[in-house]
Amino acid sequence: MIPASFAAIPERFWRHLADAPAAALLLDYDGTLAPFVSDSARAIPYEGVRELLQRIDGGKTRVVLVSGRPAREVCTLLRPVPPLEVWGEHGGERLLPDGTRRIAPLLPEEKAFLDRAGALAAAHLPSERIERKELSLAVHVRGLSGGGALLEMLRRLWEERLSGEGWRIRPFAEGLEVRRADIHKGCAVRALLKEVPPGVPVACAGDDETDEDAFLALGERGLSLLVSVAPRCTAAKFRLFPPEEVLAFLRRWHTAAEESGDSPGNRKNPSALKTLRKSVFRTKNGVDGG
């Protein structure tokens, strides 16, 4: 479906956020909180994002980043924001604010599969365009002449020469990634929703095809937001125009979350907030890797 505009987010959602004792905000990084750049190490957040995240996470909201990047990369790019919870590698890795980390294991034959995918890519792309992660392999063609044709050629090559059930080739903004089919952002969202008490406001924002798994996993449980310059078919219910509406959404979230509702379950009652923000730490040795 084509998502509705930011202005169409119903007032009842903001009232619910104001009245609720706790909330959860799930955010992608690249293309959502930061622009795409040719050098991914320089993808710093839009101006104002760091300050808003720090204010929001300092209140009743549990802020969680769900990214295709390794989790520690996201933390580095967000500094000096205090550590947030980050699900990296599309949900296969979980890094908690206290430094506890869990990652899905790969078998030796699965690592060899990614090695073969990397060798095929290296025959057509320079090494700086190939990113080998712990759980996947990605290629980037941002700013490269003929990049679209290169991606299509590489997709065909991977499909023809790599065999192995349980692997998925997925496009993202000016890139292509191969990873295990059972590792995706929807896994992270489902795991997080199990930790969120019923009735707690939840929102999830992302920009590309990899975020569609997250939107589908969220379903009707919360507010799904596609970050995109142009509307397109998506599982998300609403759209934010970057960066202006992303910043406007974060400001509105902070304002609403800081309001005190008149209902018995307003934010002055800390029990639900404590449950939402701290429950994961009580069993941190058993953190689900996605």
N, C-alpha and C positions, 0 to 999 in steps of 0.2 A: 504494500500500500504506500501511498505518498503521505509522508508525515505532516502534521499540522505545524503551524508556526509557533515560535516561542511565546508570542502574545496569547496563544490559545490555551496555554496551560491553565487549567481551571483554578479559580480562586479557592475552591474547597481544598485543593492540595496544599496550598500555602497555609490555610487555616489549620489543616490537619498537622502540618509540620510545626506550626506555632504551639499547638496544644499538646503534641506528643512529648513524652518524657525523654525520648532518645530517637536517633535517626541514623541512617546509613547512606553514604554517598560513594558510589563506585565509579571510578574515572579511568579512562584510557589516558595515555600520555601523548605520544606522537600524533599530531593532527588534531588533538583535542585540547590539551593544555599547552602545547608548543607547536610551532610551525615546522613543516618538513624543510630540511636543508640538505645540501649535498653531502656535508660532513655531519654525520649523525652525532658525533661527539660534541657538536656545537649547537645542538637543538635545545636551546634554553627556553624556559617557559615565557609565554606572553607577559608583558609588563603588568604587574598587579596580581598575577596568579599565585606567586609564592606567599604574598601577604594574606590573600584571601584564604588559601588553604590552611595557613597557620591559625587564622582566626576561627575558621569553621571547625577544625579539628580540636581547637582549644575549648569548644563549647560542648554541646550535647551530641554532636555528630561524630560517628566513627567514619573516618575517611579512609578509603582503600583504593590503591592504584592497581589496575589490572592491565598489564602491558605485554607486548610481544618481546620487549627487551629483557635481558637479565635484570633481576630486581635491583641489584646494587648499582647498576648504571642509572636507573631512575632516581634512586636516592642521591647519587652524586650530582645529577643535573638539577635537582630540587634544592640543594643546599643554598642558604642556611636554614631551610625549613627543618624542624626537628624530625627524626625518623618517623615515617608513616608505615602502615602495613602495606606491603607490595606483593602482588602475585605476578611473577615474571614468567617469561617463556610461555605465554598464552595460558597460564594456569598450572603449568607443570612444576612451578617453583613457588614457594611461599616464604617470605621474609617478614618476620614480626619486628615491631619497633625496638624490642630488646635485643635484636640480633639473632634470635633463633631462626634457623633456616631448615627447610625440608625441600627436597627435590625428588621428582619421580625418577627411579633408576632406569637405565638403558642396558639391555643385554649386549654382549660383545658383538653379536651379529647385527644388532641395530646400529651400533656405532660404525661398523664397517659399511652399512648401507649409506649412512650420511657421508662417510669418506668417499664412496663412489660418486654420490651426487655432487660433492665438492670438486672431484677430479673432472667430471664432465663440465661443470661450470667454469673451471679454471682454463679450459681449452678455448673459451670464448670471451671471458671477461677478465680484467685485471684483478689482482688479488685484493685490492682495497674495496672492490665491489662485492666481495664474497664474505659473508659473516657466518662463521661456524660457532654456534651456540652449543650448550651442553645437550640440548634435547632436539635441536633442529638445525637446518641450514637455510640461510636467506641470501638472496642476491638483490642488489640495489642498482637501479639505472638512473636515478634522479640526476637531471642535468646532462645526461649522456645522449649524444646525437643517435637517433635510431633506436632508442632504448626500448620502445614498445615492440619493435620487430625482434629484438634480441630476447626479450622475455617470452614471446610466443615461440621462438625457435627453441629456447631452453626448456620450456614446458613440454613441447613435443619430444625433445631428446630424453628428458627424464621419464616420460610416460613410455617411450619405446624401449629404452635400455635398462631401466631399473625395474626390477620385479620385486614384489613383496606386498602381501596384503597387510592392511592395517596402517598404511601410510597415506598421507594426504598432501596434495600440492595445492597451495592456496595463494591467490594474489593478494597484495596489499598495495598501498599507494606507491606506485612506481617501483614495485618489487615483486618477488615471488619467493615462496618459502615451501620447503618440504619438511613435514613433521609427522609424528605418529597421529593417527586419526582420533585416538582417544584422548589426546591432549588439546584442549581448546578453552577459550574464555568462558564458555558455558559451564564447564566443570567448576571453575572458580566461583562463578555466581551461584550455582546450586549449593556448593559447600558453604558459602557465606550466608545464604538464605536460611540454612539450617540453624545458624547461630543467631539469627535475628528473630526476636519474639513476634508473634502475630500482631498486626496492627501498627507496627513501627514503620514510619515512612521510609521508603527506599527509592533511590534514583540511580540510573546507570547511563553514562554518556560515552560515546565512542564514535569514530569517524569512518572506518572502512569495513570491508567484508569480514575481517576477523572478529569484529564486534557484533556481527549478526548472531553468532552463537550466544553471546551474552544477552542480547535483547530477547532471544527466544527463550532462554532459561529464566529470565526475569518474568516474562509473560505479563499477567495482570497483577502481579504482586507489587509492582512499583511503576515509576515513571521512567520510560526508556527514551533516550535523546540521541538522535543522529547529529553529529557535528559535520556540517557540509555547506559549501558555498551555494550549491544548487540542490533542489529537492530531487530525490530519486526513490525508487521502490525500496522499502526496507521494512524490517520487523519493528522498528522504533515507532513510537506514537507521535513524537514531536521532533522538531529540527531546530538546531542552534546555528546561526551564521557566525563563523569564526572571524576574528576573535571577539568582536563586540558583544555578541549575544552570549558567548561562553562566559565572559566576565560579568555581564548583566545577570546571568543565571546564578553564578556564584555569589554575587552581591545580594541578590534576592533571597537565596538560600540562607545566607548568613543573617540577614535581617529577620526573616521569618523564624529561624531557629532560635534567635535571641529574644523573640517575643514571649511573654508569659501568658499562656492560655488560662481561661477561667475554670476549666474542667478539673475534676479531681486528679487526673493523670497529667498534670502539667509538668514542665521541666524542673520545677522546684523539688519534685520527688526524685531523688537520685537513684532509686533502686533499679529501674529499667535501664537507665544509662549505664550503671555499673555492670549489669548483666551483659549488655550489648558490647561494651568496650573491653571487658576484662575476662569474659568466659573462656576465650581462646587461650589465655595465659595459664588457666588452671590445669590445662591438659596439654601444655606446649610440647611435651615429648611425643605426643600422638598427633601432631598437626598433619592434616591431610594434604598430600602433595598434589592433589588435583587429579 
